[in-house]
Amino acid sequence: MTEGVAVVPHPGPSARRVRPWPPGAGPRPWPPGTVPRQWPRGVALALAAALLLAGTPWLDHPAVQAWRTVCLAITVQALPFLLLGTALSGAINAFVPADLFTRVLPKRPALAVPVAGVAGAVLPGCECASVPVASSLIRRGVTPAAAFAFLLSAPAINPVVLTATAVAFPGDPAMVAARLLASLATAAVMGWLWLWLGKEEWLRPLLRHRHTGHRHGHSRWTEFRLGFQHDFLHAGGFLVLGAMAAATFDVTVPGSVLDAFSGTPWLSVLFLAVLAVLLAVCSEADAFVAASLTGFPPTARLAFLVVGPMVDLKLIALQAGTFGRAFAWRFSTATTVVAVTASVLIGGALL
């Protein structure tokens, strides 16, 4: 009341308390009060998945049933390892000191690359787990070249994968040794190539910021939960897209095409390398697929084992979603060339 005039405040939107986003939990998915652009695409994918699982009559066609089975198999096979990778990423972000990795790895990036490649043996997962972990390492200050070497080597040389390879190729330790050496060589060469030719503007802006781990005054468990939730939901959508693409190839390409390429050594190597990209088999199961391709020479099957864990459709989709499309297509193309070359050289010497 001022000089007999009542001042009535204009009704506006009620104040809403916005919960702060912990600095170490990854990027905020969208500004408060807005709808993310990814939601329409996510809702469409969810509706498509529900439709595929429903009892619609035309979905009973054998080809559609086969596509649905392959797509679900790839997704279910990779999902536990994606959970493992995002959980490790969240734990690294929330509980590990920000400077630990920079203190453990050699100061010189050229030396940090092979060390990170060998360290990939400690992650018992597939390529779906290595992508979010590598992203977290970059945000914690690890040079991208070392993180990418880890990303490539982890799904190919960990004990679970090497043991599966030994079981799939009984009495053939040379195949296990060739896979180990060719995968390590590819990871190291790709790390060094990034040091030489890589540009950070190819990466998403988020990954150009360093040391985004836990900060004093924030709950570590809250940071872990929010970071895990963001990484899993973000990467999971790209995993499904990659699985759908791989299932489409598996169903539409006839088996006679495989026989047409098995007789020529160079064509067989290139064909199995491309096949590894398209089939998107988990690295812990790909050795049994390679062992079943008895009509192809050992070097071609080695190329299948080396290329698959480093470049496949679901991995390209995960890399595009995590690091950016500008990075994914360059890195995937170069990795394929280096992996095939390493397979031919090492396979020719050992197999």
Protein Blocks (a to p, Z undefined) as FASTA:
>chain_A
ZZhiacdddddddddddddddfklopafbaehiacfklmmmmmmmmmmmmmmmccfklmp
mklmmmmmmmmmmmmmmmmmmmmmmmmmmmmmmmmcfklmmmmpcfblklmmmmmmmmmm
mmccdfklmmmmmmmmmmnopafklmmmmmmmmmmmgmklmmmmmmmmghilklmmmmmm
mmmmmmmmmmmmmmmmgcfklpcfklmpghiaccehiafklmmmmmmmmmmmmmmmmmmm
mmmmmmmmmmmpcfklmmmmmmpmklmmmmmmmmmmmnopafklmmmmmmmmmmbcfklm
mmmmmmmmmocfklmmmmmmmnopklmmmmmmmmmmmmmmmmmmmmmmmZZ
